[in-house]
Amino acid sequence: MPTYAPYAKTESARRWLNRYRLHEVFEGKEPTTVCLHECTSCYGGPEEGGWSFEAGYPLRTVCVFSKKQAIKAAIELEAFAKEEFGSDKDNLGWATYRICFDTDYAKPYPVERPHYE
């Protein structure tokens, strides 16, 4: 086993703990779910030489009841996603998956197709 594995696991836990805290600050409550989305780049239109937007399709929702369980679920979902998608970015630099804390089940986004402004 490589010597960096425990360090990587600690860094991952630290990163997810920070995201958990940010969710608490911005939402004003603790998350109750951890959601995994598959992300794709969608063509938006020809304006300004062409533009695109990210669309997310729900893959999994894990219900959590404590901070420790939420961090563990996020780490496990990240490991699953890396195994499934290989990397968190495709060859164009777009995200291929997104994991987030939430208080609802995973839903597709955006709800409506964005318009160029």
N, C-alpha and C positions, 0 to 999 in steps of 0.2 A: 504494500500500500504506500502511495506517495506521502512524503512528509508534509506536503502543503494541504492535504485534505481537511484536517481539523481546522486550519486557519480559514479555508474557503467556506466551511460550514458556519463558522463564527461570523464571518463577514456577511454571509447571506442572512443569517438571523438578525444581525445588527441592521442591515438594510431594510428588512421587512418590519422590524420594530419601529424604525423611523417612519416608514410609510403608515404603519398603524397609528402612530401618534399624530401624523399629519391629518389622517382621516378624522380622528377625534377632534382636532382643533377646527378643521374646516366644516365638518358636519355637525359638530356639537354633541355627538353621541358615539358610543362604541360600535364598531361594525358587528354585524350578525352573520354575514356571509363572506366567503372568498370566491370570486368569480374568475373564470378563465374564458377568454374570447379568442377565436381565430381571427386575425386581421388581414385584410386585403386592401390593395390600392385600387381605387376606382377612378375612371376617367370622368372629370367634371365637365369639361367643355373646351372649346377652342379659344376662349378669351385670353388675352395676354400671352399668346403662344402656347396655350394649353395649361390646364390645371387639374389637379387630382385631389381626392380626399380619402380618408381612411374609413373603412366600414368594418364593423366587428360582428361576428356571429358567435352566439353563446355555445360553449362546449360543456362546461361544468359549473355547478354551484355547490359549494360545501357550506353547510350551516355550522356556525361556531358559537360557543357559549362562554369562552374565556379568551384573554389575550394570548395565553400560551398555546391554546388550541388553534387560534387564528394564525399565529406565526408558523406553527408546525404545518398547518394545511397549506399556507402560501409556499413554503419551502418544498413540500411534496408536489404541489401543482407545478411549480417551476421545474422540478426534476422531470416530471411527466412531460411537460411541454418541450423541454430541451431534447428529450428522447424522441418525441413525436415529430418535432419540426427541425431538429438539429441545432438551429441558432435562433436567437431572438430577432435577427434581421435577415432579410433576403438580400440578393446581390445588388439591389437598387437602394438599400438602406432603409426600407420600410419595415415596420414591425410585423412579425408573422404571428405573434400571440401577445396577449395583454392579460396580466393578472392584477386584480384590484380588490380592495376591501369595499364592502357595500352593506346596505341594510335591506336589500331586496335581491331577488334572484337575478341571474344573468339575463340581460335582454339585448336584442340586436340594436346596433346603433349605426348611423344616425336614424332617428325615427322618420324624418323626411329628408329627401335628397337635397343637399345644399345647393344654393344658387350663387352664381358669381355676383359680387357687388363691386 
